[in-house]
Amino acid sequence: MDFSKFLYNIRSVPLNLLDESIPKSKYVPINLSEYNQELKAIDVSLVSEFSQFINNYLKEHDAVVAYGGYLEERNLYKRSAYFNGQANQERNIHLGIDFWCVDGASIYAPLEGEVQGFKNNTNYGDYGPTIILKHNISGVTFYTLYGHLSLSSIKTLQIGKTFKQGEKIGALGDSTINGDYPPHLHFQIIKDLQGFTGDYPGVANKDYLEFYKENCPNPNLLLKF
């Protein structure tokens, strides 16, 4: 069985990352790709404008959470040399699913796992505080990454700490700590961490996309939105 099929078969019901009291009717898909004409009308390098865009979108759709972004080609990263440091190596293809909601929202483990690593990734436009959990199910080991958290989420954390399914692992950070974005969770599945600890690329260059599609399959296979 390939990894994507394995993920899909882990659970037959949706798994929660946010408060389970938020009904699925309050989740709305959002398009933040370079093809969204409405997004082109704002300056996404200004967190104030970007936040207003997200907040207006949630209000217009009577939603609490806006989600999406797997394999989206985005212009959001052009503002940062961290994603564009080398000629012809622009990284703009998003490898996880984002959940845009309020600052301080609690984040819960979708599956039991232990802390593989954590780190405050402080490059401009980066994850900020990040946690990676290691999972072993039916003899298969894989990892889940939680980016853009609060500093308190990692302040007293320890490698090897176990979180049970549904246990709170942290909370979302604000723009001063999360890489200068509106509050959101970046959730990503990773088959092989390639030696990373507390960090892993969340945005890919098109030349390496086939590798990352296999190593970081669609998180919705697991979450089932």
C-alpha positions, 0 to 999 in steps of 0.5 A, spaced: 500 500 500 502 506 498 503 512 503 497 516 500 492 510 501 495 508 508 493 515 510 486 515 507 485 508 511 487 510 518 481 513 520 474 513 516 471 519 520 474 527 519 479 528 524 480 535 528 486 540 529 481 546 532 476 546 537 471 540 535 465 544 537 466 548 531 461 545 526 464 544 519 458 548 517 463 554 519 469 552 515 469 555 508 475 553 503 479 559 501 483 560 494 490 564 496 493 562 489 496 567 484 490 566 480 485 569 485 484 576 482 481 579 489 487 578 492 491 581 487 488 588 489 491 588 496 498 588 498 499 582 501 506 584 504 502 588 509 500 584 514 494 589 516 491 589 509 492 581 508 489 580 515 483 585 513 482 580 507 482 574 511 477 577 516 472 580 511 472 573 507 470 569 514 465 575 515 462 574 508 461 567 508 459 567 516 465 562 517 470 561 523 475 558 519 478 558 512 482 553 510 486 550 504 492 551 500 495 544 498 499 545 492 497 552 491 502 557 487 502 563 491 505 570 490 505 571 498 512 569 498 515 574 494 516 579 499 521 574 503 528 573 500 528 566 505 523 563 499 527 567 493 534 567 495 537 564 489 536 565 482 531 561 478 529 557 485 523 561 487 519 557 492 512 558 491 508 552 491 504 550 498 505 543 501 500 543 507 493 546 508 492 552 512 487 554 517 486 561 518 482 563 524 483 567 530 489 569 534 490 564 540 486 558 537 487 552 540 491 546 536 489 539 538 493 533 536 489 529 530 493 522 532 497 520 538 504 522 537 510 524 540 514 530 539 520 529 534 522 536 534 520 544 536 523 550 534 522 558 533 523 559 525 525 566 525 526 567 518 522 573 515 515 569 512 517 563 516 513 558 521 515 562 527 514 557 533 513 550 530 512 543 533 513 536 529 510 530 531 512 523 530 507 518 529 507 510 528 501 506 526 501 499 524 508 499 523 509 505 519 512 512 521 511 519 519 510 526 521 506 532 522 508 539 522 504 545 526 507 551 524 505 559 526 504 557 533 505 561 539 511 562 543 508 559 549 506 553 545 514 551 545 516 554 551 516 548 556 516 543 551 520 537 551 523 532 545 519 525 546 513 528 550 507 524 548 500 527 546 494 523 545 489 524 540 485 530 541 490 533 546 491 540 546 499 541 543 499 549 542 495 555 540 496 560 534 501 566 534 499 573 532 503 576 526 509 579 531 511 571 532 508 567 526 512 570 520 508 576 519 502 573 517 494 573 519 493 568 525 493 561 522 495 554 522 500 550 517 499 543 517 503 538 513 504 531 513 511 528 512 514 521 510 521 523 511 524 528 515 530 528 511 534 530 517 530 536 519 528 537 527 523 542 528 523 545 521 521 542 514 520 546 507 513 548 507 513 551 500 517 548 494 520 550 488 516 547 481 523 543 479 522 539 486 515 538 486 514 531 484 518 529 490 515 533 495 508 531 492 510 524 494 513 526 501 508 530 503 501 528 500 495 532 501 493 532 509 486 532 507 487 524 506 488 524 513 483 530 515 477 528 511 474 535 510 
